[in-house]
Amino acid sequence: MLQTTKRPDSPVSIIGAGIAGAWQALLFAQAGHAVTLHERGDEAMTDATSHWAGGMLAPYCEAEVAEPIISRLGLRSLHIWRRELPDTPFNGSLVVAHPRERNDFERFARMTEDHRRLDAAGLAELEPSLEGRFRDALFFPAEGHVEPRRVLPQLHERIRAAGGTIKFCSDVSATDLAKDSDGIVIDCRGLGARDEKPELRGVKGEMILIETDEVQLARPVRLIHPRWPLYVIPRADNLFMLGATSIEAEDTGVSVRSALELLGAAYTVHPAFGEARIVEFGSGLRPAFPDNLPRIGIHGRKISVNGLYRHGFLLAPALAELTLAYVERGQIDNEVMQCR
């Protein structure tokens, strides 16, 4: 086990400035550690998985298919998001379905909690743009969402304000950093860590960004779909992100089939989406272990945080808190941590 006698200002090197690494860097810097965050890409972070993420903070909705640990860590993360970025929108989220998916909608309701059922009038009051579109909905009031491309720079700025250093275009290895420093090295490279964790795989998530001023939404809307739930996530400047596929493939394009299904499903949410302007297609590869669960691996002074799968923005704050608790107090979370 790692010794817990290190000074609060002991150096911590973190590799990967995406959502996992950014939260690690922020919490360690705030705790008084001398943090250096290394990122092999440039400051735009366009090659990072986080660039293509939905940014939904929805632990209650995810309980429909995810293991209980995702809900546990996700609920803790909601608290940390509120504490550290109080402007984070916590307007809740909505789940809707068309009549042909009624059975799946009811199953979703049974598998999840902390929601309330809205009738058509209640849905229209909450989201006027959806008036007359669905006969009812599930409203999860405690959930939130962030815009990844806006919030990640905010986190980077918070890291610097807390005394941390960020080095972009810095392609370093955890092994070399561990050799050159007497501090802690935290590897948050995602799929880049397959040189040490070959069991990682990439799960493709595709997205489409569209623009229209004919629809206004204050919160994500999840449409029950025969193959996957469609997310319509509001962004600033009349933009909406459409997702979220989970495809066992490691190419980085958007297939015609996926594009047709995403756009078609969005049109059924609101016909005005049919006249929206397509701004961008893209996809990211989420790092996942065979069981699709996150893992904090501990090997001496080297720590790896990986396997966040579809839940990067939801889980990253809680995982950073666990890592910090281990380094400073030797605290172990047996569901997440592996020591060797």
C-alpha positions as CSV (number, residue, x, y, z in Angstrom):
1,M,0.0,0.0,0.0
2,L,1.1,3.5,-0.7
3,Q,2.5,5.3,2.4
4,T,0.3,8.1,3.6
5,T,3.1,10.2,5.2
6,K,3.6,12.4,2.1
7,R,3.5,16.2,2.7
8,P,0.4,17.9,1.4
9,D,2.5,19.7,-1.3
10,S,4.0,16.4,-2.6
11,P,4.3,16.5,-6.4
12,V,1.6,14.8,-8.5
13,S,1.9,14.3,-12.2
14,I,-1.2,13.5,-14.1
15,I,-1.3,12.3,-17.8
16,G,-4.4,13.2,-19.8
17,A,-6.3,16.5,-19.6
18,G,-9.7,15.1,-20.5
19,I,-12.5,15.0,-18.0
20,A,-10.9,12.2,-15.9
21,G,-7.5,13.9,-15.7
22,A,-8.9,17.4,-15.2
23,W,-10.9,16.4,-12.1
24,Q,-7.9,14.6,-10.7
25,A,-5.7,17.7,-11.2
26,L,-8.3,20.0,-9.7
27,L,-8.9,18.1,-6.5
28,F,-5.2,17.4,-5.9
29,A,-4.3,21.0,-6.6
30,Q,-7.0,22.3,-4.2
31,A,-5.6,19.9,-1.5
32,G,-2.2,21.6,-1.7
33,H,-0.3,19.2,-4.0
34,A,2.1,20.5,-6.6
35,V,0.2,19.3,-9.7
36,T,1.4,19.1,-13.2
37,L,-1.1,18.0,-15.8
38,H,0.3,16.6,-19.1
39,E,-1.7,16.5,-22.3
40,R,-0.3,15.2,-25.6
41,G,-2.7,17.2,-27.6
42,D,-3.1,21.0,-27.9
43,E,-5.3,23.2,-25.8
44,A,-8.3,22.8,-28.2
45,M,-8.5,19.1,-27.1
46,T,-10.2,18.1,-30.3
47,D,-8.7,14.6,-30.2
48,A,-9.9,13.9,-26.7
49,T,-12.9,11.6,-26.0
50,S,-14.3,14.5,-23.9
51,H,-14.7,16.6,-27.1
52,W,-17.4,14.3,-28.4
53,A,-19.2,13.6,-25.1
54,G,-22.8,14.4,-24.2
55,G,-22.1,15.7,-20.7
56,M,-25.2,14.3,-19.1
57,L,-25.1,14.0,-15.3
58,A,-27.9,11.4,-15.0
59,P,-27.2,8.7,-12.4
60,Y,-30.9,7.9,-12.0
61,C,-31.5,7.4,-15.7
62,E,-28.4,5.3,-16.0
63,A,-29.6,2.9,-13.3
64,E,-31.8,1.4,-16.0
65,V,-28.9,-0.5,-17.5
66,A,-25.8,0.3,-15.4
67,E,-24.4,-1.5,-12.3
68,P,-25.2,0.0,-8.9
69,I,-21.7,1.3,-8.6
70,I,-22.4,3.8,-11.4
71,S,-25.3,5.2,-9.5
72,R,-23.4,5.4,-6.2
73,L,-20.4,7.2,-7.8
74,G,-22.7,9.3,-10.0
75,L,-24.7,10.6,-7.1
76,R,-21.5,11.6,-5.3
77,S,-20.3,13.3,-8.4
78,L,-23.5,15.4,-8.6
79,H,-22.6,16.8,-5.2
80,I,-19.0,17.6,-6.3
81,W,-20.2,19.3,-9.5
82,R,-22.6,21.5,-7.5
83,R,-19.8,22.3,-5.0
84,E,-17.1,23.1,-7.5
85,L,-19.0,24.5,-10.4
86,P,-22.2,26.0,-8.9
87,D,-23.4,27.3,-12.3
88,T,-23.8,23.8,-13.6
89,P,-27.3,23.4,-15.0
90,F,-29.3,21.1,-12.8
91,N,-32.7,21.4,-14.5
92,G,-33.4,17.7,-14.4
93,S,-33.9,15.4,-17.4
94,L,-36.9,14.0,-19.3
95,V,-37.7,10.6,-20.7
96,V,-40.4,10.2,-23.3
97,A,-41.6,7.5,-25.7
98,H,-43.9,7.1,-28.6
99,P,-46.9,4.6,-28.2
100,R,-45.1,1.8,-29.9
101,E,-42.3,1.9,-27.3
102,R,-44.8,1.9,-24.4
103,N,-43.7,-1.3,-22.9
104,D,-40.0,-0.2,-22.9
105,F,-41.1,3.2,-21.3
106,E,-42.9,1.4,-18.5
107,R,-39.9,-0.9,-18.0
108,F,-37.6,2.2,-17.8
109,A,-39.9,3.7,-15.1
110,R,-39.8,0.5,-13.1
111,M,-36.0,0.2,-13.3
112,T,-35.3,3.8,-12.2
113,E,-36.2,6.0,-9.2
114,D,-36.3,9.6,-8.1
115,H,-38.6,10.5,-11.0
116,R,-42.1,11.8,-11.2
117,R,-44.5,11.1,-14.0
118,L,-45.9,14.1,-15.9
119,D,-49.0,14.1,-17.9
120,A,-49.2,15.9,-21.3
121,A,-50.1,19.2,-19.6
122,G,-47.3,18.9,-17.0
123,L,-44.8,18.1,-19.8
124,A,-46.0,21.2,-21.8
125,E,-45.6,23.4,-18.7
126,L,-42.1,22.2,-18.2
127,E,-41.0,22.2,-21.8
128,P,-43.5,24.3,-23.9
129,S,-41.8,23.2,-27.2
130,L,-43.0,19.6,-26.5
131,E,-46.6,20.6,-26.1
132,G,-48.8,18.0,-27.8
133,R,-45.9,15.7,-28.7
134,F,-46.2,13.0,-26.0
135,R,-48.9,11.9,-23.7
136,D,-46.7,11.7,-20.6
137,A,-43.0,11.7,-19.5
138,L,-40.7,10.8,-16.7
139,F,-39.1,13.8,-15.0
140,F,-35.8,13.3,-13.1
141,P,-35.5,16.6,-11.2
142,A,-32.1,16.0,-9.6
143,E,-30.1,15.4,-12.8
144,G,-28.1,17.9,-14.7
145,H,-25.9,18.3,-17.8
146,V,-22.8,20.2,-18.9
147,E,-21.5,21.3,-22.3
148,P,-18.1,19.4,-22.5
149,R,-16.4,21.9,-24.8
150,R,-17.2,24.7,-22.5
151,V,-16.8,23.1,-19.1
152,L,-13.4,21.4,-19.8
153,P,-11.7,24.8,-20.3
154,Q,-13.4,26.0,-17.1
155,L,-11.9,23.1,-15.2
156,H,-8.5,23.8,-16.7
157,E,-8.7,27.4,-15.6
158,R,-9.7,26.3,-12.1
159,I,-6.7,24.0,-12.0
160,R,-4.4,26.9,-12.8
161,A,-6.1,29.1,-10.2
162,A,-5.5,26.4,-7.6
163,G,-1.8,26.5,-8.3
164,G,-1.6,23.6,-10.8
165,T,0.4,23.6,-14.1
166,I,-0.9,22.3,-17.4
167,K,1.5,21.3,-20.1
168,F,-0.1,20.8,-23.5
169,C,1.7,19.0,-26.4
170,S,3.5,17.0,-23.6
171,D,3.6,13.3,-24.7
172,V,5.0,11.6,-21.6
173,S,4.8,8.1,-20.2
174,A,3.8,7.2,-16.6
175,T,6.9,5.0,-16.3
176,D,9.3,7.8,-17.2
177,L,7.6,10.2,-14.9
178,A,7.7,7.8,-12.0
179,K,11.4,7.3,-12.6
180,D,12.1,11.0,-12.7
181,S,10.0,12.1,-9.7
182,D,9.5,11.0,-6.1
183,G,5.8,12.0,-6.3
184,I,2.7,10.3,-7.5
185,V,1.9,9.6,-11.2
186,I,-1.8,9.3,-12.2
187,D,-2.4,7.9,-15.7
188,C,-5.7,9.1,-17.2
189,R,-4.9,8.4,-20.8
190,G,-8.0,6.4,-21.7
191,L,-7.3,4.2,-24.7
192,G,-3.8,5.6,-24.8
193,A,-3.0,3.4,-21.8
194,R,-3.4,0.1,-23.8
195,D,0.3,-0.2,-23.8
196,E,-0.1,-1.1,-20.1
197,K,-3.7,-2.2,-20.1
198,P,-4.3,-4.2,-23.3
199,E,-7.8,-5.3,-22.0
200,L,-9.1,-1.9,-22.7
201,R,-11.4,-1.5,-25.7
202,G,-12.9,1.5,-27.5
203,V,-16.7,1.8,-27.7
204,K,-17.7,4.3,-30.3
205,G,-20.2,7.0,-29.4
206,E,-21.6,9.1,-32.4
207,M,-23.1,12.5,-32.2
208,I,-24.7,15.1,-34.5
209,L,-24.7,18.8,-33.7
210,I,-27.7,20.7,-35.1
211,E,-28.9,24.3,-34.9
212,T,-32.4,25.7,-34.8
213,D,-34.2,28.5,-33.1
214,E,-37.6,26.8,-33.5
215,V,-37.2,24.6,-30.5
216,Q,-36.2,25.6,-27.0
217,L,-35.3,23.0,-24.3
218,A,-34.0,23.6,-20.8
219,R,-32.9,20.0,-20.1
220,P,-31.9,16.8,-22.0
221,V,-34.7,14.8,-23.4
222,R,-34.2,11.0,-23.7
223,L,-36.4,9.2,-26.3
224,I,-36.9,5.5,-25.8
225,H,-35.7,3.9,-29.0
226,P,-35.7,0.3,-30.3
227,R,-31.9,0.2,-30.6
228,W,-30.7,2.9,-28.2
229,P,-32.1,5.8,-26.3
230,L,-31.8,9.0,-28.3
231,Y,-30.5,12.0,-26.3
232,V,-31.4,15.6,-27.4
233,I,-29.2,17.8,-25.3
234,P,-29.6,21.6,-25.4
235,R,-26.4,23.6,-25.9
236,A,-25.9,27.4,-26.0
237,D,-26.6,29.4,-29.2
238,N,-29.6,27.4,-30.4
239,L,-27.5,24.2,-30.7
240,F,-28.6,20.7,-29.8
241,M,-26.5,17.6,-29.6
242,L,-28.1,14.3,-30.8
243,G,-26.7,11.0,-29.5
244,A,-25.9,8.5,-28.1
245,T,-25.0,5.4,-29.9
246,S,-22.8,2.7,-28.2
247,I,-21.1,0.7,-31.0
248,E,-18.5,-2.0,-30.5
249,A,-16.2,-0.5,-33.1
250,E,-13.0,1.6,-33.1
251,D,-13.3,3.6,-36.2
252,T,-14.0,7.3,-35.7
253,G,-16.6,8.1,-38.3
254,V,-20.4,8.4,-38.2
255,S,-22.2,5.7,-40.2
256,V,-25.0,6.6,-42.6
257,R,-27.3,4.2,-40.7
258,S,-26.6,5.9,-37.4
259,A,-27.0,9.4,-38.9
260,L,-30.4,8.4,-40.4
261,E,-31.6,6.9,-37.2
262,L,-30.5,9.8,-35.0
263,L,-31.9,12.4,-37.3
264,G,-35.1,10.5,-37.8
265,A,-35.6,10.0,-34.1
266,A,-35.0,13.7,-33.5
267,Y,-37.6,14.6,-36.1
268,T,-40.1,12.4,-34.1
269,V,-39.3,14.4,-31.0
270,H,-40.2,17.6,-32.8
271,P,-40.8,18.2,-36.5
272,A,-38.8,21.5,-36.4
273,F,-35.7,19.4,-36.1
274,G,-36.3,18.4,-39.6
275,E,-35.5,22.0,-40.7
276,A,-32.5,22.4,-38.4
277,R,-29.1,23.0,-39.9
278,I,-26.5,20.3,-39.4
279,V,-23.4,21.8,-37.9
280,E,-21.2,18.8,-37.2
281,F,-20.9,15.0,-37.3
282,G,-18.4,13.3,-35.0
283,S,-17.6,10.4,-32.8
284,G,-15.4,9.5,-29.9
285,L,-14.0,6.3,-28.6
286,R,-14.8,5.7,-24.9
287,P,-12.3,3.5,-23.0
288,A,-13.9,0.5,-21.4
289,F,-12.8,-2.6,-19.6
290,P,-14.6,-5.9,-20.3
291,D,-17.1,-5.4,-17.5
292,N,-17.7,-1.7,-18.5
293,L,-16.9,-0.6,-15.0
294,P,-14.4,2.1,-14.0
295,R,-11.1,1.1,-12.3
296,I,-8.5,2.8,-10.2
297,G,-5.4,0.7,-10.4
298,I,-2.6,1.2,-7.8
299,H,1.0,0.0,-8.4
300,G,3.4,1.7,-6.0
301,R,3.6,5.4,-6.9
302,K,1.8,4.8,-10.2
303,I,-2.0,5.1,-10.2
304,S,-4.3,4.6,-13.2
305,V,-7.8,5.9,-13.6
306,N,-9.6,4.4,-16.6
307,G,-12.6,2.5,-18.0
308,L,-15.1,5.3,-17.5
309,Y,-17.0,4.0,-20.6
310,R,-20.1,6.1,-21.3
311,H,-20.0,7.8,-17.9
312,G,-16.9,10.0,-18.0
313,F,-18.5,13.3,-17.0
314,L,-20.7,11.6,-14.5
315,L,-18.0,9.6,-12.7
316,A,-14.8,11.7,-13.0
317,P,-15.3,13.9,-9.9
318,A,-16.1,10.9,-7.6
319,L,-13.1,8.9,-8.9
320,A,-10.9,11.9,-8.3
321,E,-12.1,12.2,-4.8
322,L,-11.4,8.5,-4.2
323,T,-7.9,8.8,-5.6
324,L,-7.2,11.8,-3.3
325,A,-8.5,9.9,-0.3
326,Y,-6.2,7.0,-1.0
327,V,-3.1,9.1,-1.5
328,E,-3.7,11.2,1.6
329,R,-5.3,8.7,4.0
330,G,-4.8,5.3,2.5
331,Q,-8.5,4.9,2.1
332,I,-9.6,2.0,-0.2
333,D,-12.8,1.6,-2.1
334,N,-12.9,-2.1,-2.8
335,E,-15.5,-1.8,-5.6
336,V,-13.3,0.4,-7.7
337,M,-9.6,0.1,-6.6
338,Q,-7.2,-2.7,-7.5
339,C,-3.8,-2.8,-5.6
340,R,-0.9,-4.8,-6.8
